[in-house]
Amino acid sequence: MNTLGIFGGGQLARMLALAAAPLGVRCRVYEPGAEPCAAPYADIVRADWDDRAALASFASGLSAATFEFENVPTASVEAVAHTVPIRPSPAALAVAQDRLSEKQCFNGLGLATPHFIAVDDLAGLKRAVEALALPAVLKTRRLGYDGKGQFVLRAGADIERAWQTLGGVPLILEAFVPFARELSVIAVRGLDGDFRPWALTQNWHRDGVLALSLAPAPDPRGLARRASVIAERLAVHLNYVGVLTVELFEHDDQLLVNEMAPRVHNSGHWTIEGAQTSQFANHVRAVLGLALGTTDARGPAAMINFVGAMPSRDAALRVPGLNWHDYGKTPKPGRKLGHATLIADDAAELRRRLQLLQGALDSSVDVAPLLDALAQ
């Protein structure tokens, strides 16, 4: 039996382990935190990131190792890489861990991004604001996700406050993009170079956290093909193996690359039920050098994230095509606790089922953006 190592024990590791089991693959998770939600489905090594003995124990007997989030300390990955293949590679991880390196990589490949300037001190921030104008978004270069480590500057009075909030670490100022839509393309590249994208996905965020996804995204301008080319160009450049996510802004009939995630991604959760092969199953296949499965969609799918609290399940389960995922986490504000995916044979039926689901869920869950997109 193959054993796959996973750095991080959250819901993505949980779903990787669930997808690995039918392939005869056991997962072993390295997680410093208490109560990893992957625990019911994987072996757990619970230790600090700098515990070399624990890292050696984790690595023993692994066929390969991967990660469920990109903020794994580089030193921890390198300690395991001496004895175990790491896929995607530590080099790809390093690019994704630093927003400046990431944007420079995109531009070096001829991929359009929002304008950006590196910021190291308050004087540099003021110069960057003068160059880019306001509004603009100040971000930490490292350790940011789900809206964390970001500050939107809308007026000059925000500059000092943004610096007080985020200053002291390397930063990047990005021009604010009045985008028409947020999109993502999720693709997988095998050890043999086989590259396969899933359907282009449209996303909606609330407070920086993904709230809703729709796949395939309505695509009257043929953006799906352009998005796939972007992802493939990145994957080939990085000699990438595994699932790669590229987050995009649609602006003036152009795709601007926002950032990439070197892993399975929240906006791809719809693939569990909505695609012939899920992002999780194909990631396991890719990193172990197995043949990839088809990424074709079974039909349109909508994904609803549950953040901070789980709504009542019972009425929702009566909606046809509803798939419920509870991550088993302790509720707290801003925490992703679960998701639901709704699938149908066509867009009209998906919209009808979403209307039923809206009536079945708590009032705190709003699927109106999905209904609006499907009505167009």
HUKA-V711617 format. One record per residue. N is the residue number from 0. RES is the residue in three letters. NEAR is the number of other ideal C-beta (glycine too) atoms within 8 Angstrom. Layout:
n->(N	N)
res->(RES	RES)
near->(NEAR	NEAR)
//
This chain:
n->(0	1	2	3	4	5	6	7	8	9	10	11	12	13	14	15	16	17	18	19	20	21	22	23	24	25	26	27	28	29	30	31	32	33	34	35	36	37	38	39	40	41	42	43	44	45	46	47	48	49	50	51	52	53	54	55	56	57	58	59	60	61	62	63	64	65	66	67	68	69	70	71	72	73	74	75	76	77	78	79	80	81	82	83	84	85	86	87	88	89	90	91	92	93	94	95	96	97	98	99	100	101	102	103	104	105	106	107	108	109	110	111	112	113	114	115	116	117	118	119	120	121	122	123	124	125	126	127	128	129	130	131	132	133	134	135	136	137	138	139	140	141	142	143	144	145	146	147	148	149	150	151	152	153	154	155	156	157	158	159	160	161	162	163	164	165	166	167	168	169	170	171	172	173	174	175	176	177	178	179	180	181	182	183	184	185	186	187	188	189	190	191	192	193	194	195	196	197	198	199	200	201	202	203	204	205	206	207	208	209	210	211	212	213	214	215	216	217	218	219	220	221	222	223	224	225	226	227	228	229	230	231	232	233	234	235	236	237	238	239	240	241	242	243	244	245	246	247	248	249	250	251	252	253	254	255	256	257	258	259	260	261	262	263	264	265	266	267	268	269	270	271	272	273	274	275	276	277	278	279	280	281	282	283	284	285	286	287	288	289	290	291	292	293	294	295	296	297	298	299	300	301	302	303	304	305	306	307	308	309	310	311	312	313	314	315	316	317	318	319	320	321	322	323	324	325	326	327	328	329	330	331	332	333	334	335	336	337	338	339	340	341	342	343	344	345	346	347	348	349	350	351	352	353	354	355	356	357	358	359	360	361	362	363	364	365	366	367	368	369	370	371	372	373	374	375)
res->(MET	ASN	THR	LEU	GLY	ILE	PHE	GLY	GLY	GLY	GLN	LEU	ALA	ARG	MET	LEU	ALA	LEU	ALA	ALA	ALA	PRO	LEU	GLY	VAL	ARG	CYS	ARG	VAL	TYR	GLU	PRO	GLY	ALA	GLU	PRO	CYS	ALA	ALA	PRO	TYR	ALA	ASP	ILE	VAL	ARG	ALA	ASP	TRP	ASP	ASP	ARG	ALA	ALA	LEU	ALA	SER	PHE	ALA	SER	GLY	LEU	SER	ALA	ALA	THR	PHE	GLU	PHE	GLU	ASN	VAL	PRO	THR	ALA	SER	VAL	GLU	ALA	VAL	ALA	HIS	THR	VAL	PRO	ILE	ARG	PRO	SER	PRO	ALA	ALA	LEU	ALA	VAL	ALA	GLN	ASP	ARG	LEU	SER	GLU	LYS	GLN	CYS	PHE	ASN	GLY	LEU	GLY	LEU	ALA	THR	PRO	HIS	PHE	ILE	ALA	VAL	ASP	ASP	LEU	ALA	GLY	LEU	LYS	ARG	ALA	VAL	GLU	ALA	LEU	ALA	LEU	PRO	ALA	VAL	LEU	LYS	THR	ARG	ARG	LEU	GLY	TYR	ASP	GLY	LYS	GLY	GLN	PHE	VAL	LEU	ARG	ALA	GLY	ALA	ASP	ILE	GLU	ARG	ALA	TRP	GLN	THR	LEU	GLY	GLY	VAL	PRO	LEU	ILE	LEU	GLU	ALA	PHE	VAL	PRO	PHE	ALA	ARG	GLU	LEU	SER	VAL	ILE	ALA	VAL	ARG	GLY	LEU	ASP	GLY	ASP	PHE	ARG	PRO	TRP	ALA	LEU	THR	GLN	ASN	TRP	HIS	ARG	ASP	GLY	VAL	LEU	ALA	LEU	SER	LEU	ALA	PRO	ALA	PRO	ASP	PRO	ARG	GLY	LEU	ALA	ARG	ARG	ALA	SER	VAL	ILE	ALA	GLU	ARG	LEU	ALA	VAL	HIS	LEU	ASN	TYR	VAL	GLY	VAL	LEU	THR	VAL	GLU	LEU	PHE	GLU	HIS	ASP	ASP	GLN	LEU	LEU	VAL	ASN	GLU	MET	ALA	PRO	ARG	VAL	HIS	ASN	SER	GLY	HIS	TRP	THR	ILE	GLU	GLY	ALA	GLN	THR	SER	GLN	PHE	ALA	ASN	HIS	VAL	ARG	ALA	VAL	LEU	GLY	LEU	ALA	LEU	GLY	THR	THR	ASP	ALA	ARG	GLY	PRO	ALA	ALA	MET	ILE	ASN	PHE	VAL	GLY	ALA	MET	PRO	SER	ARG	ASP	ALA	ALA	LEU	ARG	VAL	PRO	GLY	LEU	ASN	TRP	HIS	ASP	TYR	GLY	LYS	THR	PRO	LYS	PRO	GLY	ARG	LYS	LEU	GLY	HIS	ALA	THR	LEU	ILE	ALA	ASP	ASP	ALA	ALA	GLU	LEU	ARG	ARG	ARG	LEU	GLN	LEU	LEU	GLN	GLY	ALA	LEU	ASP	SER	SER	VAL	ASP	VAL	ALA	PRO	LEU	LEU	ASP	ALA	LEU	ALA	GLN)
near->(5	10	11	18	16	18	13	13	16	12	10	11	18	16	12	18	14	9	13	14	10	6	11	6	12	11	16	14	18	14	12	6	7	4	6	13	13	18	10	6	9	14	7	11	11	8	8	6	8	7	8	7	6	11	13	9	8	12	12	6	3	13	8	14	14	16	13	13	11	11	8	12	8	10	8	13	14	9	11	15	10	6	5	12	8	13	12	14	11	10	8	12	16	10	13	12	10	10	12	11	10	12	11	8	11	12	9	6	9	4	10	7	11	10	7	11	10	10	12	6	7	9	6	10	16	9	9	12	14	7	7	12	7	11	7	14	12	15	14	12	11	10	7	9	9	8	8	8	8	12	11	10	14	6	6	6	6	12	12	8	9	13	10	6	7	13	11	3	8	10	14	14	15	12	10	10	8	4	9	4	8	13	16	15	16	18	16	16	15	14	8	5	7	8	11	11	13	14	11	14	17	13	13	11	10	7	6	8	12	11	9	13	15	16	16	11	14	8	9	4	5	7	12	13	7	9	15	12	8	14	14	12	10	16	12	11	8	11	8	13	11	14	14	16	14	15	13	14	12	12	9	3	4	7	12	12	13	9	9	12	10	13	15	13	11	9	14	15	13	16	15	12	9	13	14	8	11	10	15	14	13	15	16	15	15	17	15	11	8	9	6	13	9	7	16	6	13	9	10	14	16	14	15	15	11	13	11	9	9	8	10	7	9	6	8	14	8	7	11	6	9	13	10	9	10	8	11	6	10	4	8	6	4	8	9	13	12	11	11	13	16	16	13	14	4	8	8	7	9	17	11	9	14	14	9	10	15	12	6	9	13	7	4	6	10	6	13	7	9	13	12	8	11	13	6	5)
//
